[in-house]
């Protein structure tokens, strides 16, 4: 069995230039995350805010912490002082809270808008129409402490390559369409799509950021 360091080096060596790797460290203990850190990884993704905040306190401070999970608005305050990028923003109400907490911490917080591209009902995300409505709203245009830097989406959990390509391709098409229009708080440069099982297909369809966990750290024990 390969070590975390070996897995990480293998994956990084196969990533094209310009594609960022988020090592998904959710449920993983600090010693395992440190092994990845010592192998050169600096971007880690968590899906629970309070777990991420606890790891932030223990880990080196040059780490970029990405919040990749669905977010409860009342917990934004726990990460507002340090989070580098929030991936799964799926409502104007959530953006309002992020902007509020960023202001309290005298920061501008970078965010990605989550699009629903999967066929599964359990997946969160905005529709194309909802994204356009959000970006054109007076409320959004008044936010001064958030910066929407891209889009993210999670494809259907399937082995059907054609379906995956269609879903990733649709998100890339929308990304290209929306990135033409830039404002003070919206400049789309990052397209976050692709995880351990499908990131090579996502990259072929234009992903600039992939979220890889089990291929680096191994399978998770959710009973911990």
Phi, psi and omega per residue, in radians:
X1 nan 2.315 3.130
X2 -1.248 2.660 3.067
X3 -1.402 2.934 3.077
X4 -1.011 -0.755 -3.132
X5 -1.072 -0.772 -3.139
X6 -1.133 -0.740 3.108
X7 -1.061 -0.767 -3.104
X8 -1.113 -0.802 -3.138
X9 -1.094 -0.708 3.129
X10 -1.094 -0.805 -3.116
X11 -1.149 -0.798 -3.122
X12 -1.081 -0.631 -3.112
X13 -1.176 -0.363 -3.131
X14 -1.734 -0.008 3.129
X15 -1.491 2.346 3.069
X16 -1.129 2.724 3.060
X17 -1.041 2.389 3.122
X18 1.639 -0.047 3.080
X19 -1.832 2.068 -3.121
X20 -1.496 2.521 3.130
X21 -1.879 2.109 2.990
X22 -1.726 2.006 3.090
X23 -1.428 1.953 -3.054
X24 -1.394 1.852 -2.996
X25 -1.817 0.204 -3.124
X26 -0.993 2.407 -3.111
X27 1.230 -0.088 -3.090
X28 -1.556 2.448 -3.117
X29 -1.289 2.785 -3.090
X30 -0.964 -0.742 -3.138
X31 -1.012 -0.636 3.120
X32 -1.244 -0.669 3.098
X33 -1.151 -0.668 3.108
X34 -1.100 -0.593 3.094
X35 -1.085 -0.736 3.090
X36 -1.167 -0.686 3.108
X37 -1.054 -0.790 -3.109
X38 -1.196 -0.326 3.056
X39 -1.538 0.067 3.039
X40 1.893 -0.057 -3.120
X41 -1.339 2.354 -3.123
X42 -2.178 -0.138 3.133
X43 -1.980 2.136 -3.130
X44 -2.219 2.504 -3.111
X45 -2.024 2.338 3.120
X46 -2.198 2.720 -3.137
X47 -2.012 0.013 3.071
X48 -2.245 2.150 -2.982
X49 -1.074 -0.793 -3.067
X50 -1.230 -0.553 3.043
X51 -1.157 -0.732 3.110
X52 -1.104 -0.728 -3.138
X53 -1.098 -0.678 3.117
X54 -1.151 -0.717 3.116
X55 -1.192 -0.639 3.091
X56 -0.988 -0.724 -3.119
X57 -1.139 -0.568 -3.068
X58 -1.553 -0.439 -2.945
X59 -1.686 2.869 3.089
X60 -0.985 2.588 -2.992
X61 -1.517 0.045 3.043
X62 -1.618 0.172 3.085
X63 -1.383 2.455 2.961
X64 -1.652 2.053 3.112
X65 -1.697 2.169 3.115
X66 -1.899 2.284 3.040
X67 -1.594 1.976 -3.018
X68 -1.915 -0.103 -3.075
X69 -1.668 3.023 3.053
X70 -1.131 2.441 -2.931
X71 -2.010 2.306 2.959
X72 -1.550 2.262 -3.022
X73 -1.046 -0.603 -3.074
X74 -1.267 -0.073 3.127
X75 -1.878 -0.037 3.140
X76 -1.003 -0.627 -3.089
X77 -1.028 -0.461 -3.088
X78 -1.307 -0.306 -3.122
X79 -2.054 -0.089 -2.983
X80 -1.084 -0.426 -3.083
X81 -1.408 -0.267 -3.012
X82 -2.428 -0.347 -3.025
X83 -1.051 2.424 -3.110
X84 -1.567 -0.658 -3.109
X85 -2.673 2.315 3.071
X86 -1.850 2.041 -3.012
X87 -1.430 -0.695 -2.830
X88 -1.829 0.934 3.127
X89 -1.466 2.048 -3.009
X90 -2.232 0.327 3.096
X91 -2.845 2.703 3.064
X92 -1.158 -0.603 3.120
X93 -1.086 -0.686 3.103
X94 -1.179 -0.744 3.102
X95 -1.065 -0.656 3.111
X96 -1.045 -0.761 3.134
X97 -1.196 -0.709 3.118
X98 -1.085 -0.766 3.119
X99 -1.064 -0.744 3.135
X100 -1.073 -0.823 -3.103
X101 -1.265 -0.575 3.075
X102 -1.125 -0.710 3.101
X103 -1.061 -0.751 3.127
X104 -1.055 -0.531 -3.115
X105 -1.738 0.161 3.117
X106 0.949 0.806 -3.105
X107 -2.301 2.848 2.860
X108 -1.940 2.137 -3.091
X109 -1.778 2.241 3.104
X110 -1.377 2.440 -3.081
X111 -2.389 2.692 2.955
X112 -2.030 2.424 3.032
X113 -1.497 2.289 -3.121
X114 -1.576 2.174 3.077
X115 -1.760 2.478 3.066
X116 -1.523 1.848 -3.132
X117 -1.961 -0.224 -3.089
X118 -1.484 2.771 3.104
X119 -1.451 -0.234 -3.077
X120 -1.332 2.331 -3.130
X121 -1.163 -0.431 -3.063
X122 -1.275 -0.278 -3.099
X123 -1.389 2.444 3.116
X124 -1.538 2.956 3.005
X125 2.469 2.812 3.141
X126 -1.558 2.723 2.974
X127 -1.514 2.943 3.102
X128 -1.026 -0.761 -3.140
X129 -1.093 -0.705 3.133
X130 -1.164 -0.643 3.097
X131 -1.104 -0.813 -3.131
X132 -1.094 -0.729 3.124
X133 -1.098 -0.742 3.126
X134 -1.075 -0.878 -3.060
X135 -1.147 -0.474 -3.117
X136 -1.605 -0.058 -3.085
X137 -1.276 2.576 3.108
X138 -1.096 -0.623 -3.128
X139 -1.090 -0.839 3.141
X140 -1.061 -0.772 -3.086
X141 -1.147 -0.300 3.090
X142 -1.523 -0.161 -3.141
X143 -1.211 2.248 -3.139
X144 -1.993 -0.077 -3.075
X145 -2.085 0.274 2.961
X146 -2.241 2.702 3.075
X147 -2.400 1.962 3.094
X148 -1.400 1.946 -3.018
X149 -1.849 -0.004 -3.141
X150 3.032 -2.960 3.131
X151 -2.163 2.732 3.017
X152 -2.448 2.730 3.083
X153 -2.764 2.647 3.104
X154 -2.010 2.157 -3.111
X155 -1.336 2.915 3.062
X156 -1.056 2.492 3.079
X157 -1.376 1.662 -3.042
X158 -2.686 2.763 3.025
X159 -1.624 0.010 -3.110
X160 -1.341 1.758 -3.057
X161 -1.101 -0.629 -3.135
X162 -1.116 -0.738 3.112
X163 -1.108 -0.749 3.123
X164 -1.072 -0.768 3.133
X165 -1.110 -0.672 3.113
X166 -1.127 -0.751 -3.112
X167 -1.194 -0.806 3.109
X168 -1.143 -0.702 3.138
X169 -1.096 -0.661 3.128
X170 -1.139 -0.700 3.132
X171 -1.194 -0.706 3.096
X172 -1.091 -0.695 3.130
X173 -1.077 -0.774 3.124
X174 -1.162 -0.718 3.102
X175 -0.991 -0.816 -3.133
X176 -1.103 -0.662 -3.131
X177 -1.161 -0.807 -3.056
X178 -1.346 -0.476 -3.038
X179 -1.263 -0.175 3.107
X180 -1.156 -0.643 -3.082
X181 -1.626 2.053 -3.131
X182 -1.994 2.454 3.052
X183 -2.298 -3.132 -3.115
X184 -1.076 -0.536 -3.094
X185 -2.070 0.309 3.099
X186 -2.592 1.943 3.102
X187 -2.510 1.678 -2.977
X188 -1.361 1.982 3.111
X189 -2.206 -0.380 -3.042
X190 -1.910 2.282 3.045
X191 -2.101 1.775 -3.062
X192 -1.671 1.843 3.071
X193 -2.714 2.505 -3.117
X194 1.936 2.237 3.100
X195 -2.218 -2.944 -3.002
X196 -0.898 -0.725 -3.038
X197 -1.449 -0.341 -2.995
X198 -2.360 0.122 -3.026
X199 -1.106 -0.537 3.080
X200 -1.073 -0.654 3.108
X201 -1.206 -0.702 3.118
X202 -1.062 -0.741 -3.141
X203 -1.102 -0.729 3.110
X204 -1.088 -0.409 3.141
X205 -1.766 0.294 2.958
X206 1.816 0.138 3.127
X207 -1.094 2.444 3.052
X208 -1.951 -0.018 3.130
X209 -2.655 2.200 3.136
X210 -2.059 2.595 -3.101
X211 -1.975 1.867 -3.014
X212 -2.133 2.157 -3.123
X213 -2.086 -1.192 -3.023
X214 -1.112 -0.505 3.120
X215 -1.255 -0.275 3.071
X216 -1.737 -0.931 -2.996
X217 -1.682 -0.158 -3.051
X218 1.535 3.091 -3.098
X219 -1.128 2.613 -3.093
X220 -1.622 2.605 2.982
X221 -1.825 1.778 -3.058
X222 -1.370 0.016 3.102
X223 -1.570 -0.086 -3.114
X224 -1.157 nan nan
